[in-house]
Amino acid sequence: MFLSQLLLPDGGRAVALRDGDAAHLVPGVDSTRALALAAIAAGRGLADEAARRGQGAAVDLAAALAEGRVLPPVDHPDPAHLHLTGTGLTHLGSAATRDAMHGAPDAGELTDSMKMFRMGLEGGKPRPGEVGVQPEWFYKGNGHAVAAPGAALASPDFALDAGEEPEIAGLYLIGPDGTPFRLGFALGNEFSDHVTERGNYLWLAHSKLRPASYGPEMLLGDLPQHVEGTSRILRDGAVLWERPFLSGEANMSHSIANLERHHFKYPLFRQPGDVHVHFFGTATLSFADGVHARPGDVFQIEAPALGLPLRNPLVQMPNDAAPVAVATL
């Protein structure tokens, strides 16, 4: 089962539930967050809460996508209360791309990236009752940095690169008592600047402060152990680059629970009512194959287990803006 959010032709908002090929509106609610808060208050699961509300009008999600009416599958009315974060070096094979990007300082010496990856292999999937090793963690921004499915990913004028990262994201809502609730999983494009990151791995934080997209749908329930997908770049309607990618815990060096534990251990991330979108990482990048996307290219990420494909065109922000100057009061 999948949940999505969309704009209605009259400008209103709605939530849609898809089971199989058929999708319908969920009556009495206009956001996934409101539906989730109702489920928490009633002590029910999200799918159960949606099902109890019956079936509204049928929805053609493909048509809504084509018309630009599909929203991210969960958002927040105040974008400052939606947190975009993620982890890296979490997938088997992810260290190879990163290691080649940074290079070992001396022959035979491991990079910090490879050291962290090995820590994950050894302690990223702890046994019940144990605490696993913490992963690499980064901040991408808040709800102002979210691009809806189908909307453009805007690369800033100072960026050195504009590259896709096909990932799975966990979507969460913090309950009234501070409990993090996982709502589901969605496809994500954790858009980054890999040339900046390659210059010095300490610039990873700068490279991640870019927009991101997730959706169009949110998978309810557990994430399959093995997820297969395809990431491609389209240029002028033709495939410029294409590669399969793997995700799910069977292809990861960390468990989902371990990644969640080390994100939500911080009280800052357990503020009631906040929404979190946490990207779980990838091992597949077009940048690793020497591909450089340019404005007008379209990123397309698909994995049938996560619902409809996620597509976003690339645009470049104009460079005619004056440098930011800080004013003194």
C-alpha positions as CSV (number, residue, x, y, z in Angstrom):
1,M,0.0,0.0,0.0
2,F,1.1,3.5,-0.8
3,L,0.2,7.0,0.3
4,S,0.7,10.2,-1.7
5,Q,-0.3,13.8,-1.5
6,L,-1.6,15.9,-4.3
7,L,-3.2,19.1,-5.3
8,L,-6.8,18.9,-6.5
9,P,-8.0,20.7,-9.6
10,D,-9.7,23.3,-7.5
11,G,-6.4,24.1,-5.6
12,G,-7.2,22.1,-2.5
13,R,-5.0,19.4,-1.0
14,A,-5.7,15.7,-0.6
15,V,-4.2,12.4,0.4
16,A,-4.4,9.3,-1.9
17,L,-4.1,5.7,-0.9
18,R,-3.1,3.2,-3.6
19,D,-3.5,-0.6,-3.2
20,G,-2.4,-2.4,-6.3
21,D,-3.3,-0.4,-9.4
22,A,-6.3,1.4,-7.9
23,A,-5.9,4.7,-6.0
24,H,-8.5,6.8,-4.2
25,L,-8.7,9.8,-2.0
26,V,-8.8,9.4,1.7
27,P,-11.8,11.2,3.1
28,G,-11.7,13.8,5.8
29,V,-8.0,14.7,5.7
30,D,-5.8,16.9,3.5
31,S,-2.3,15.9,4.5
32,T,-0.4,12.8,5.4
33,R,0.8,14.6,8.6
34,A,-2.8,15.1,9.8
35,L,-3.6,11.5,9.0
36,A,-0.6,10.3,11.0
37,L,-1.4,12.5,14.0
38,A,-5.0,11.1,14.0
39,A,-3.5,7.5,13.8
40,I,-1.2,8.3,16.8
41,A,-4.1,9.7,18.8
42,A,-6.2,6.7,18.1
43,G,-3.4,4.2,18.7
44,R,-3.7,2.8,15.2
45,G,-1.3,2.2,12.4
46,L,-1.2,4.6,9.4
47,A,-2.7,2.1,6.9
48,D,-5.4,1.2,9.3
49,E,-6.3,4.8,9.9
50,A,-6.5,5.4,6.2
51,A,-8.6,2.3,5.6
52,R,-11.1,3.2,8.4
53,R,-12.0,6.4,6.6
54,G,-13.4,4.6,3.6
55,Q,-12.8,5.3,-0.1
56,G,-13.2,8.8,-1.7
57,A,-13.1,9.5,-5.4
58,A,-10.8,7.5,-7.6
59,V,-7.5,9.1,-8.5
60,D,-5.3,8.8,-11.7
61,L,-1.9,9.3,-10.1
62,A,-0.1,9.1,-13.4
63,A,-2.2,12.0,-14.8
64,A,-1.7,14.0,-11.6
65,L,2.0,13.6,-12.0
66,A,1.9,14.6,-15.6
67,E,0.0,17.8,-14.6
68,G,2.4,18.7,-11.8
69,R,-0.1,18.2,-9.0
70,V,1.7,15.6,-6.9
71,L,3.3,16.9,-3.7
72,P,5.9,15.1,-1.6
73,P,4.3,12.2,0.2
74,V,4.7,14.0,3.6
75,D,5.4,17.6,4.4
76,H,4.9,20.2,7.1
77,P,2.8,23.4,7.0
78,D,5.8,25.2,8.4
79,P,8.8,24.2,6.2
80,A,11.3,25.1,9.1
81,H,9.9,22.1,11.0
82,L,10.8,19.6,8.3
83,H,14.3,18.2,8.5
84,L,16.3,16.8,5.6
85,T,19.2,14.7,6.8
86,G,21.1,11.6,5.7
87,T,23.8,9.0,6.1
88,G,26.6,7.9,3.8
89,L,28.9,4.9,3.5
90,T,25.9,2.6,4.4
91,H,25.7,0.4,1.3
92,L,27.9,-2.4,0.3
93,G,30.1,-1.0,-2.5
94,S,29.5,2.6,-1.5
95,A,33.0,3.0,-0.1
96,A,34.6,2.2,-3.5
97,T,33.2,5.3,-5.1
98,R,34.0,7.5,-2.1
99,D,37.5,6.1,-1.8
100,A,38.3,6.8,-5.4
101,M,36.9,10.3,-5.0
102,H,39.2,11.1,-2.1
103,G,42.2,9.0,-2.7
104,A,44.5,7.5,0.0
105,P,47.0,10.0,1.5
106,D,49.8,7.4,1.2
107,A,50.2,4.1,-0.5
108,G,48.6,1.4,1.5
109,E,47.0,3.8,4.0
110,L,43.2,3.7,4.4
111,T,41.2,6.9,3.9
112,D,38.9,8.0,6.6
113,S,36.0,7.1,4.4
114,M,37.2,3.5,4.1
115,K,37.9,3.3,7.8
116,M,34.3,4.5,8.5
117,F,32.9,2.0,6.0
118,R,34.7,-0.9,7.7
119,M,33.4,0.3,11.1
120,G,29.9,-0.1,9.6
121,L,30.7,-3.6,8.2
122,E,31.8,-4.7,11.7
123,G,29.3,-2.9,13.9
124,G,26.5,-1.5,11.8
125,K,24.0,-4.3,12.4
126,P,24.1,-4.9,16.2
127,R,22.3,-7.7,17.9
128,P,19.1,-6.9,19.8
129,G,19.9,-5.0,23.0
130,E,23.3,-3.8,21.6
131,V,24.2,-0.4,20.3
132,G,25.8,-0.3,16.9
133,V,28.5,2.0,15.5
134,Q,27.3,5.4,14.5
135,P,27.3,6.1,10.7
136,E,28.4,9.2,8.8
137,W,25.7,11.8,9.2
138,F,24.9,15.0,7.2
139,Y,22.4,17.8,7.1
140,K,20.7,18.8,3.9
141,G,18.4,21.5,5.0
142,N,14.7,22.0,5.9
143,G,11.4,22.0,4.0
144,H,12.5,25.0,2.0
145,A,15.0,22.7,0.2
146,V,12.3,20.2,-0.9
147,A,11.5,19.8,-4.6
148,A,8.2,18.1,-5.3
149,P,8.1,15.1,-7.6
150,G,8.4,16.4,-11.1
151,A,9.7,19.8,-10.0
152,A,13.1,21.1,-10.9
153,L,16.2,20.5,-8.8
154,A,18.0,23.9,-8.8
155,S,21.7,24.0,-8.6
156,P,23.1,27.2,-7.1
157,D,25.3,29.5,-9.2
158,F,28.4,28.7,-7.0
159,A,28.0,24.9,-7.4
160,L,30.8,23.0,-9.2
161,D,28.6,19.9,-10.0
162,A,25.0,18.9,-10.0
163,G,24.6,15.1,-9.5
164,E,21.9,12.7,-8.5
165,E,22.0,10.2,-5.7
166,P,19.4,7.5,-6.0
167,E,18.3,6.5,-2.4
168,I,15.6,5.3,-0.2
169,A,14.4,7.8,2.5
170,G,12.7,7.1,5.8
171,L,9.8,9.4,6.5
172,Y,9.0,10.2,10.1
173,L,6.7,12.2,12.4
174,I,7.5,13.0,16.0
175,G,4.5,12.3,18.2
176,P,3.1,14.6,20.9
177,D,5.3,12.8,23.6
178,G,8.5,13.0,21.6
179,T,8.3,9.5,20.2
180,P,9.6,9.2,16.6
181,F,7.1,7.3,14.4
182,R,8.2,5.9,11.0
183,L,5.4,6.6,8.5
184,G,7.0,4.7,5.6
185,F,9.7,4.8,2.9
186,A,10.0,6.7,-0.3
187,L,12.4,6.9,-3.3
188,G,14.7,9.9,-3.0
189,N,17.1,11.9,-5.0
190,E,19.7,13.2,-2.5
191,F,21.1,15.8,-5.0
192,S,24.7,16.7,-4.2
193,D,27.8,18.5,-5.5
194,H,30.4,15.8,-6.0
195,V,33.1,18.0,-7.4
196,T,33.1,20.1,-4.2
197,E,33.1,17.0,-2.1
198,R,36.1,15.6,-4.1
199,G,38.1,18.7,-3.4
200,N,38.3,17.9,0.2
201,Y,36.1,15.4,2.2
202,L,35.7,18.1,4.9
203,W,33.6,19.9,2.3
204,L,31.0,17.1,2.4
205,A,28.8,19.4,4.5
206,H,28.9,22.1,1.8
207,S,28.2,19.6,-1.0
208,K,25.1,18.4,0.7
209,L,23.4,21.8,1.1
210,R,21.4,21.4,-2.0
211,P,17.7,20.7,-2.7
212,A,16.4,17.1,-2.6
213,S,13.3,15.3,-3.8
214,Y,11.4,12.3,-2.5
215,G,8.3,10.4,-3.5
216,P,6.0,10.4,-5.4
217,E,4.6,7.7,-3.1
218,M,5.3,6.5,0.3
219,L,5.4,2.7,0.9
220,L,3.6,1.8,4.1
221,G,4.9,-1.0,6.3
222,D,8.3,-2.6,6.2
223,L,11.0,-2.0,3.6
224,P,11.9,-5.2,1.7
225,Q,15.2,-6.7,2.5
226,H,16.3,-6.5,-1.1
227,V,15.3,-3.6,-3.3
228,E,16.3,-3.3,-7.0
229,G,16.0,-0.1,-8.9
230,T,17.3,1.9,-11.9
231,S,18.8,5.3,-12.0
232,R,19.1,7.2,-15.3
233,I,19.7,10.6,-16.8
234,L,17.7,11.7,-19.8
235,R,19.0,14.3,-22.2
236,D,16.8,15.6,-25.0
237,G,14.5,12.7,-24.3
238,A,17.1,10.0,-24.8
239,V,19.0,8.0,-22.1
240,L,22.4,9.6,-21.5
241,W,23.4,7.3,-18.6
242,E,21.7,4.4,-16.8
243,R,22.7,2.0,-14.0
244,P,20.9,-0.4,-11.7
245,F,21.1,0.2,-7.9
246,L,20.5,-2.0,-4.9
247,S,19.2,-1.1,-1.5
248,G,17.4,-2.7,1.4
249,E,19.2,-4.1,4.4
250,A,20.5,-7.1,2.5
251,N,22.6,-4.7,0.5
252,M,23.6,-2.4,3.4
253,S,26.3,-2.4,6.0
254,H,24.0,-0.8,8.6
255,S,20.5,-1.8,9.7
256,I,17.7,0.7,9.3
257,A,17.2,0.5,13.1
258,N,20.8,1.4,13.7
259,L,20.6,4.4,11.4
260,E,17.4,5.5,13.1
261,R,18.8,5.1,16.6
262,H,21.8,7.4,15.9
263,H,19.6,10.1,14.3
264,F,16.9,10.2,16.9
265,K,19.2,9.9,19.9
266,Y,19.5,13.6,19.7
267,P,16.7,15.4,21.6
268,L,16.8,18.1,19.0
269,F,15.3,15.6,16.5
270,R,12.5,14.6,18.8
271,Q,10.5,17.8,18.9
272,P,6.7,17.0,18.8
273,G,5.1,17.6,15.5
274,D,8.3,17.8,13.4
275,V,8.7,15.8,10.2
276,H,12.0,14.1,9.3
277,V,13.1,12.9,5.9
278,H,16.3,10.8,6.4
279,F,18.2,9.5,3.3
280,F,19.8,6.1,3.8
281,G,22.6,6.3,1.3
282,T,23.6,4.8,-2.1
283,A,26.4,3.0,-3.9
284,T,25.5,4.3,-7.4
285,L,26.4,7.7,-8.9
286,S,26.7,8.9,-12.5
287,F,29.6,11.0,-11.3
288,A,31.6,7.9,-10.7
289,D,31.3,7.1,-14.4
290,G,32.5,10.6,-15.4
291,V,29.1,11.9,-16.3
292,H,28.3,15.6,-15.7
293,A,24.6,16.5,-15.8
294,R,23.7,19.9,-17.4
295,P,20.6,22.1,-17.2
296,G,17.7,20.5,-19.0
297,D,18.7,16.9,-18.1
298,V,16.1,14.8,-16.3
299,F,17.0,12.6,-13.4
300,Q,14.8,9.5,-13.2
301,I,14.9,7.1,-10.3
302,E,12.7,4.0,-10.1
303,A,12.2,0.9,-8.0
304,P,8.9,-0.9,-8.3
305,A,8.9,-1.8,-4.6
306,L,8.7,2.0,-3.7
307,G,5.9,2.9,-6.1
308,L,5.9,5.3,-9.1
309,P,9.2,6.6,-10.5
310,L,10.7,9.9,-9.2
311,R,11.6,12.4,-12.0
312,N,13.2,15.8,-11.6
313,P,14.7,18.1,-14.3
314,L,17.9,20.0,-13.5
315,V,18.0,23.8,-13.7
316,Q,20.9,26.2,-13.0
317,M,20.3,29.2,-10.8
318,P,21.4,32.5,-12.5
319,N,24.8,33.9,-11.5
320,D,23.8,37.5,-11.9
321,A,22.9,37.9,-8.2
322,A,25.2,40.1,-6.1
323,P,27.2,38.3,-3.4
324,V,25.4,38.1,-0.1
325,A,26.5,40.9,2.2
326,V,25.8,40.9,5.9
327,A,24.2,44.1,7.3
328,T,25.0,45.5,10.7
329,L,22.2,46.7,12.9
